């Protein structure tokens, strides 16, 4: 192990064990944040899960960040988040007064989309508020009731933009499995898509987290208003072991590798990130404050009231995950690019 790697390992261990940074570093961070306001920027419209997680963070995170700044949530819906991510990377101030959340698959867009003008490995990842298990479901009035039905009948589903999870993934399933999803884009949030499904404008949602269904729409399950067609992820959620995992239906080992590549960002289900190039002390302070907030009893009570599941994964773990994803074989990335277009 090189000296640099050794020092990094010690720092990571210190953060994991809660060892505080040197007092002078904490004082400098506190002096910077005192009396200031931190913006949490959301790449979707109000009402969706990203917005709710951000609002809960804004109410509690100031207690855990040196200097106790105030927080504000700003919604910047931008067709799935690609323009938003480009802006955060290239334009947003690099001072620690703003961080953002967008779709979890945004991190791999530079590998799939030439319009992505960023390297996700360079963002200052605070961490994720949850690990997601994504479902594809159909409203009870739709002709499609099962995965087998989706192979022969059209199901109209919605999305925010071409790069969004709920758009790219059903496209991939269409091409790799043979389903017949018709995708309508232009919605601002999952809340808008759910309302559209309830009023008959859409027939399903092929990118909805299981926790949203379970915690925020329990009446759908209780009243049998939805049929869950399959799960999209690296593994099944233990709540729904009988719902098929779509990658288990891959026709070839090569197709399965494509699914595994596309679904790898599930581990960063609700990712929060800052622009690249933050002063190291401020990034470390934001990461520590983020983790402490997600373990704060008042925050957890707030999240429970909002129907949000909380499972912290640290920024360092996201850095490692992205390093593995970006090291994927070129042939896998090219096939993923082709099927997600």
N, C-alpha and C positions, 0 to 999 in steps of 0.2 A: 504494500500500500504506500502510495506517495505521501509526502508530508501534507500536501493540499487536501488529499482525500481523507487523511487522518484527522485534520482539523475540522473538515466538514462533518465527519462522522461524530466527532465530539460535540459539535454544535447541535447536530440533530438529536443526539442522545440527551443533551441538556434540555432541549425543547420538549422532548418526549417525557422527561422526568419532571418538568416544571421548574427547572433551575433558572432563576431570573438572570436577565442580562445585567452587565455591570451597571452600578447605580448611575454613573455619569451618562451612560447611553440612555437609560430610562428617563433621566432628567431632561436630556436634549429632546427626546420624543415628546415628553409632557409639555415642555416649553413651546414646541411647535404646534401641538394640537389645542392647547388651552385657548378657549374663546372662539374656536373655529367651528365650521360646519363641514361634515363629511357627507358626500352624495353617494347614495347607492343607486346606480343606474340599471334599469330593467329593460331588456330588449324586447319586451312584449307590452301589450296593453294591460290596464288594471284588471284585477279580479282573478287572474290565473295563479297557479301555484308559485311561480317565480316572484310575482308581486307580493303574495302573502308571506313567503319566507322573508323577503326584503323588508316588509313593514314590521314584522316581528323583530328582525335584527335591529332595525332603526330605533325601536322602543327600548332596547336593552343593551346594545353593544357599547354605548358611551360609558357605561359604568366600568367597563373592562379595558378601555383604551386609555393609556396615560394622557393626562390633560383633560379628560372627560368632555370631549367635543360633543356637539349636538349632531344628529343625523337627519337626513331628508331623503325620501325616495322619489326618484324621477323616472317616469315611464317614457321610453323612446322606442315605440314599436317600429320595426323596420323589416317587414317581409321575411320573418324567420330569424333575423339577427345578423346576417352577413355584413351588411353595410355598417351596422352598429359595432360589430367586432373590429372591422377595419378602422373605424373612427377611434375606438378605444386604443388601438395599437399605434396608430400613426399621428393622432392629433391631441388626444386627451393629455392634460398636464401630468407630469410624472413626479408629483409631490406627495402622494398619499392622501389627498383630499377627495378622492373619488375611486370607487371600485364598482364592479358590474356583475350582472348575471345574465346569461343567455342560454340557449339550448345546449345540452351536453355534447351533442354531436358537432357543435361548432368547432371544437378543438381539432377535429380531423379534416375540416373543410379545405385547408391548404393542400392536402394530399389528393383531394378529389375535384377541386374547383379552382380554375385559374383566376376567378374574381376575388378569391380570398387573398388579401394583401397583408398577411401576417404570418408569423411563426408562433404557434400556440405554446411552444416550449419556452418562449421568452416572456410570456405574461407572468405577472406576480400572483401566483395562485394562492389564495387564502385557504381554500379547502372546499369541501362540499357539505351541504346540510343533510344530504340523504343519499342512499344508494337506491337506484330505481330499478323496478321490474316493469317493463312496458307491455301493455296488452293491446290486442286488436279486437274490437268488439262491434257487434251489430245491434241496432235497436230492435226491439221485439217485433215490430211491424214489418221489418225487412224480410225479403224472401230468403236471404242468406241466414242460416241458423248455425252452420258448422263450417269448419275449414273445407270439408269436401264440397259444400254448397258454393263456397267462394271460388272453387275451381271451374264452375260451370255457369255461375250467375254473377251479374255485375252488382257491386256494392259501392254506393257513392259515399266517399269519406272526405273530410276537410283538412285544410292545412293553412299555416300562416304564410309560408313562402317556399320556394323551390328547394331551399337548403335545409328546411326544418325536418326534424325527426319523423313527424307524422306524414311527411311527403316522401322523403328519400327512402324510408324503409318499406312502405307498401310498394313503391316502384321496384325495389330490389326483389321483393317477394313475388311480384307479378312476373318478373323476368326469370327468376331462379326456380320458382315453384309452379308457376302457371296460373296464379289467381287472376281475378278480373276486377281489381279495384279501379274505380274512376275517382280521380282526386281533384277537388275544387279548392283552389287557394284564394287567399285574400282575407282570412279571418285574423283578428288581432291577438287572440289568446285562446287557451283551452276552454275558458268559460264561454266565449262566443260560440265555439264549435259545439259544446255540449248543449247550449240553448238551441242551436240550429238543429241538432239531432232530435231534441225533445219536441220541437214544433214541426218536424217532418221535412225540413229543408235538406238535411243530410240523413243518411241511413246508418252511419257508423263512425267510429273514430279508430284509426289504426296507428295510434301513438300515444295512448293515454296510460299514465302510470297506474299500477294496481293500487297504490296507496290513495290516489285520488278517488278511485271507485269505492274502495273499502271505507275510507274515513269521511269523505265529503259527499258521496252519493250512495250511502247505504240503502236508501229506498229503492235504487235500481236493482240491487241484489234481492232485497226482501220481497219486492213486488214482481220480480222476474221480468224486468223491463229491458234487460240486455242479455245477449248471448256472447260469451267470451270465446272467440274463435281460436286464438292461439297467443302464446307469449313470445316476446322478442327479447332475448338476453343470452347471457352465457350459461345461465342455469334457471331452473324453475323457482318460482316463489313457493315456499312451503305451504301457504294458504290454499293454493290451487294446483295440487300435484296432478290432477287429472286433465288439466288444460294443456294441450300439446305445446312443445317448444318448437318453433318453426324451423330452427336449424336441424332438428332431428329428421326433418322431411327433405333435407338437401339431397339432390339426385346424385351428386358425386362428392368425393372428399375435397375437391377443389372448391365446389360451391359452399361447402361447410366452412372452409377457411375464410371465404368472403364474408359470410354471415358473422363469423367470430371477429373479424376485423371491424365490421360495421357496428357490432354490439359492444365492443370493448369499452366505449365511453360510458356504458351503464354504471360503471363503478364510480363515476363522478356525476351522479344523478342531478344534483342542484349546485353547480359549480359557481363560486364567486372568485373573481380575478381582478387584479389591478393592471394598469398599463405597465409595459416593461420599463426597466431602469429606475425603479423606486430606490431611494436610499435604503440600504440594507437594514438599518435599525428600525425604520418605519414599517418595512414589509414584515419584519419579524414581530413587531408590536401588533400589527393588524392580524397576523396569523394567530398569535397567542390570544388576542382579544376575541377573535372569531371562535376559537375552540372553547374558551371559557364561557362565552355567551351561550353556545349550544349545549353547555352542561349546567347552565344557570337554572335554578328551580323556577324563577319567575318567567324566564323565556320558555321553558318547557311547558308550563301551564298555559301560556299564551298560544304556543304551537298546538297544544291539545285542543284548545278552544276553537282554533281555526281549522282543525282537521288535518294537521300536518304531521307527518312522521319525521323523526329526527335521528340521523345516524351520521356522526361526524367522521370525515376522512380528511386528514391534514394536507396542507399544500405540498409538503415534501413527497407524500405518497402520490399525488397527482403528477408531480414532476417525473417521478419514476414511471408511472403508467404511460405518460406521453412519450417518454424515451423509448419504451418498448413498442408502442404503437407506430411511432415514426420509423422504427427499425424493421417494420414488416417487409417481407419480400416484395420487390417491385411488381412481380406478376400478380400478386394478390391485390395490391393497391390498384393496379390498372383494371382488373376485373371488377373491383368494387366501384371504381369510377364509372365504368360502363353501365353497370346495372342500376346505379343510383341516379342516373341522369334522366 
